[in-house]
Amino acid sequence: MGNPPGWAASLPDRSEARFLLAAALVWAGALAGRHAWGLWAAVAAGAATVVTKRSGVALVMAAGLVAGSWAGWGAAHREAEMLAAVVVEGEVTIRAVARTDPRGVRDRPWLVARPLAYRTAEDQPWREWFGPVMVIHAADAGDLAAGEVFEASGYVVKEAGRRGTSLYGSRMWSGALARVSPAQGWLVKVGNGVRRRVMENLRTGPQDGLGLVAGFLVGDTTQLSGSDLADLRRSGLSHFVAVSGGNVALFLGALWILMWPVASRPRLRSLVGLVALGVFMVVTRWEPSVLRAGLLASLTLGARAVGFPLGSWAALGTTVILALLVSAELARSLGFALSVAATLGVMAGMRIGSGRRPRWVWETLGAALAAQVAVAPILLGSFGSLPLLSPVANLAAAPLVVVSTILGGIGSVSGWQPLVGLAAFAAEGVLAVSRFLSPFPQLGWLGTAIALAAGLAAWRWSDVRLPMLTTAVLILAVVRVFAGVSPLVGSDGAGPPSVVFLDVGQGDSILVLGTGLTILIDGGPDPVILAEKLRKYRVSEVDLVVITHPHADHVRGLEAVVGNMPVGGVWDASHPHQTPAHRMLMERIAEQGIPVHRPSPGQVLRLGELEVEVMGPQRRYKHVNDQSIVLMVELAGTDFLMAADVQEVAQAELGHIQPDVLKVPHQGAATSDGRWLRANAGRLAVISVGPNDYGHPAPWVEEVLTEAGARVIRTDQHGDVVVRPTPASSP
């Protein structure tokens, strides 16, 4: 029996829905299987299904759950083995194969690499490296590409973390990287060659536009500024630079047009398309969205080549199953989840507007709305908000993206620069859309629900009463009425006087907004996130930047400030401690001619209702965390103790201060003195923390603070914490 007419015809029938259910069970198994209880629970469920002799469909579903759990267990086991491997620390020379291209090329480039061999001195023989994957921060990476073998000399430390989808177990700071041999395998060689040619030929047109064209074509966003990336994200257009289904479709369409004279048969076109897709995935560096789109297209082409009918829903389900069984790490990948959810939304909503005119406008808007609804739970759960006008932004930008991608692809491969210039100007149009729409509100859970209800009602009424323009105005009017209510809007602003503990992930950044004076204490680990936060609170200049200490999770984000907006001065007391991130930031500060001052204990800065007193460092400390600048900020009668990352030694010398609000030291790590925390908990204790593998915050820290009478708030659970000074000192 067929589906009902209209948009419901886009939905899967019963047989295709089974593929989606199987994919969901494999995904659930991959997540649960990372834990022993999840693995055995999945096995028990599968065994119970076999014993009860249910239908063949039930047995297949149980098999999917068990297979996914075993894949998840294997992925967790591999990660644990890698992190437990012995790391050669200190000054070494390594030979390694690059797993990613160098990134951050405007400052100090970094890349993820798999070491092959090492030696501790120039005259020592090479030894095989058995340690984990590492992140390398290089003085110069040249034109090194993923898959190539290189040598590097520098300092290695054991440090676990995650860069994108890559888990690493050590970190290295090195000099220039020296290429030793090219990539192995014709597929990688061809892919690297195409990628280099594309990037080398993107040289005619506006610079920002060229950077965005590189994102459309190969997913490279290194030439885009942090503010442009933030605008794309806040307007809902960042998926255009996460190469996925639309890029694959354009690529295959252009390929088939070019090869039509020599390969007109569908089966031959499918086979050529399969090979070309392999090259395309290398060119775009196999990001999760690329893997999903490439596998989906490959399955469809492969089925066509052998004459096997495979529906789009069944192909999507099979794609997810294969991807997770081969690489269960994708089960925890935000990019993969967003890509799958968006694809589900587009496929389900592609015919929503099929009965309206102009048809292409309504169908595009319908698909964008459906995709936005599908990814909304993931975005809200991960970031706490989503763009209000994302469907409108996509409707305006999609034609420009198509034009820019086609012209840029042809121009960069052929070397015909006029086409590249036109592609760059079209990309500038996309940036103009993102810059215009990014200041609009970001909706929270309740705001999203109300906006969705208003949109559906207006859409329904427009069938008989309202033209398209009136429908759009009604939707915007309803949402705008509710946008001023703080529970609805994730970007609720804060004006002076207030203190904002910014949610910047695993790190610290605090914005002090006084009347006539803006102070930024630290910048977190990511300049893109900090730029977005400053725009959210309408900060266009900073009177004082305080670098509490030189660790990257406090200073790297300040790259979004220094050189990008006026800065009155900098406080820094890090000497003699330094890190590569701190050195780079200080070089940039010197280039901008910004005055740097080393504050001393007892120094006081007063302006209006704001008073800032320097509490530490009281002397030179051995540990870099104890060397942190500690401030007592009094704003409109409320005392804030900004304790940075100080540990037991410095805490003991600070003594009992008893503030109203405590910024809990060091992401709530177990490096604090419980007695000191109890004495200084205040009425409100804020823990600035993000997803991490360090166990931050330590459970006992939260217990001590709560027992001392403080209300404990974590940025990873509540987002930005805005404290407007009141007698109750409540956010």
Secondary structure, DSSP 8 states (H G I E B T S, - for coil): ----SGGGGGS--HHHHHHHHHHHHHHHHHHHTTSHHHHHHHHHHHHHHHHTT--HHHHHHHHHHHHHHHHHHHHHHHHHHHHHS----EEEEEEEEESS--B-TTSS-EEEEEEEEEESSTTS--EE--S--EEEEEEE-TT--TT-EEEEEEEEEEEEEEETTEEEEEEEEEEE-EEEE--SSHHHHHHHHHHHHHHHH--SS-HHHHHHHHHHHH---TTS-HHHHHHHHHHT-GGGGS--HHHHHHHHHHHHHHHTTT--SHHHHHHHHHHHHHHHHHHTTT-HHHHHHHHHHHHHHHHHHTT----HHHHHHHHHHHHHHH-GGGGG-HHHHHHHHHHHHHHHHTTTTTTSSSHHHHHHHHHHHHHHHHHHHHHHHHHS-EETTHHHHHHHHHHHHHHHHHHHHHHHHHT-HHHHHHHHHHHHHHHHHHHHHTTS-EE-HHHHHHHHHHHHHHHHHTTTT--HHHHHHHHHHHHHHHHTSTTTBTT----SSEEEE---SSS--EEEEETTEEEEE---S-HHHHHHHHHHTT---BSEEEE----HHHHGGGGGTBTTB-B--EEE--TT---HHHHHHHHHHHHTT--EE---TT-EEEETTEEEEEEE--S--SSTTTT--EEEEEETTEEEEE-TT--HHHHHHH-----SEEE-GGGG-TTS-HHHHHHT--SEEEE---S-SS--S-HHHHHHHHHTT-EEEEHHHH-SEEE---TT---
